[in-house]
Amino acid sequence: MAITGIEHVAIVSYDTAALKDWYMKVFGGKVVYDNGKGTYFLQFEDGSMIEFVSAQADKPEDVEKSAGIRHIAFGVTSEAFDEIVPVLKADERVTEVHDVSENAKGLKTYWFRDIEGNFAHLIYRPTPLV
């Protein structure tokens, strides 16, 4: 028995339709599931997905260093990185956590909180980890 990969990550949201639409606008992808009750699956080119689920209660404010899943990393090409960062910076609902950084090997990152405060980052790796 073997795991074939991560199928999806879920984001609990106060407005799943708006958050799903924002992710589609910024990162692309297509809706592959809509239950008509506020649950959506957004699929990306590589087959990975984000599930948007309606929140039932408040979430803690400071979760960056708490135990558990803390961020989503979006792998992008160098060109996409350079296109998406200005879109994120221009959106007043997005909070920048760490500005663009590039190391000596060309790895680029940009850390942000989405329009509902979820912690994420863009990453471009010139050489894949595997």
C-alpha positions as CSV (number, residue, x, y, z in Angstrom):
1,M,0.0,0.0,0.0
2,A,1.4,3.4,-0.9
3,I,0.2,7.0,-0.7
4,T,0.1,8.5,-4.2
5,G,0.3,12.1,-3.0
6,I,-1.6,14.9,-1.3
7,E,-5.0,15.1,-3.0
8,H,-6.2,18.3,-1.3
9,V,-5.8,20.7,1.5
10,A,-8.9,22.2,3.1
11,I,-9.4,25.8,4.0
12,V,-12.2,26.6,6.5
13,S,-13.7,29.9,5.4
14,Y,-16.3,32.5,6.4
15,D,-17.2,33.1,2.7
16,T,-16.2,30.1,0.7
17,A,-17.6,31.4,-2.6
18,A,-15.6,34.7,-2.3
19,L,-12.4,32.9,-1.2
20,K,-12.7,30.3,-3.9
21,D,-13.2,33.1,-6.5
22,W,-10.2,34.9,-5.2
23,Y,-8.0,31.8,-5.4
24,M,-9.2,31.2,-9.0
25,K,-8.5,34.8,-10.0
26,V,-5.0,34.8,-8.5
27,F,-3.8,31.3,-9.1
28,G,-6.1,29.8,-11.7
29,G,-7.6,26.4,-11.4
30,K,-11.1,25.2,-12.0
31,V,-14.0,24.2,-9.8
32,V,-14.4,20.4,-10.0
33,Y,-16.9,20.1,-7.1
34,D,-19.7,22.4,-5.8
35,N,-22.2,20.8,-3.5
36,G,-24.5,23.9,-3.6
37,K,-24.0,24.4,0.1
38,G,-20.8,26.3,0.2
39,T,-18.2,23.5,-0.3
40,Y,-16.0,23.7,-3.3
41,F,-13.0,21.9,-4.7
42,L,-10.6,23.9,-6.9
43,Q,-8.2,21.9,-9.0
44,F,-4.9,23.0,-10.4
45,E,-2.9,21.9,-13.5
46,D,-1.0,19.2,-11.6
47,G,-4.2,17.7,-10.2
48,S,-3.8,19.0,-6.7
49,M,-6.8,20.6,-5.1
50,I,-8.0,23.0,-2.4
51,E,-11.3,22.4,-0.7
52,F,-13.2,25.4,0.7
53,V,-15.4,24.5,3.6
54,S,-17.8,26.8,5.5
55,A,-16.6,27.9,9.0
56,Q,-18.8,26.9,11.9
57,A,-16.9,28.8,14.6
58,D,-14.2,31.4,15.0
59,K,-10.6,30.3,14.3
60,P,-7.6,31.4,16.5
61,E,-5.9,34.5,15.3
62,D,-2.2,33.5,15.7
63,V,-1.8,30.1,14.2
64,E,1.6,30.6,12.4
65,K,3.6,28.7,15.0
66,S,0.9,26.5,16.6
67,A,1.0,22.7,16.1
68,G,-0.7,21.5,13.0
69,I,-0.8,22.6,9.4
70,R,0.3,26.2,9.1
71,H,0.6,27.2,5.5
72,I,0.1,26.3,1.9
73,A,3.0,26.6,-0.5
74,F,2.1,27.3,-4.2
75,G,4.8,26.1,-6.5
76,V,5.1,28.3,-9.6
77,T,7.4,29.0,-12.5
78,S,9.7,32.0,-12.3
79,E,7.5,33.9,-14.7
80,A,4.3,33.1,-12.8
81,F,6.1,34.2,-9.6
82,D,6.9,37.6,-11.1
83,E,3.3,38.0,-12.4
84,I,1.5,36.9,-9.2
85,V,3.5,38.8,-6.6
86,P,2.3,42.2,-7.9
87,V,-1.3,41.0,-7.9
88,L,-1.0,40.0,-4.3
89,K,0.7,43.2,-3.3
90,A,-2.0,45.3,-5.0
91,D,-4.9,43.5,-3.2
92,E,-5.5,45.5,-0.1
93,R,-7.2,42.5,1.5
94,V,-3.9,40.5,1.3
95,T,-1.4,40.9,4.1
96,E,2.3,40.6,3.3
97,V,4.1,38.5,5.9
98,H,7.6,38.5,4.3
99,D,8.5,40.3,1.1
100,V,10.1,38.6,-1.9
101,S,13.3,36.8,-1.1
102,E,15.7,35.1,-3.5
103,N,18.7,33.0,-2.3
104,A,22.0,32.5,-4.1
105,K,20.6,29.4,-5.9
106,G,17.7,31.3,-7.3
107,L,15.0,30.0,-5.0
108,K,12.3,32.7,-4.6
109,T,9.6,33.0,-1.9
110,Y,6.9,35.4,-1.1
111,W,4.9,34.9,2.2
112,F,1.4,36.4,2.6
113,R,-2.0,35.9,4.3
114,D,-4.9,35.6,1.9
115,I,-8.1,37.6,2.0
116,E,-9.3,35.6,5.1
117,G,-5.9,35.6,6.9
118,N,-4.8,32.1,5.9
119,F,-1.0,31.8,5.8
120,A,0.5,30.9,2.4
121,H,3.5,31.5,0.2
122,L,4.6,31.3,-3.4
123,I,7.7,29.4,-4.1
124,Y,9.8,29.0,-7.2
125,R,12.5,26.3,-7.1
126,P,14.9,26.4,-10.1
127,T,16.0,22.9,-9.0
128,P,13.3,20.7,-7.7
129,L,13.9,19.0,-4.3
130,V,13.4,15.6,-5.9
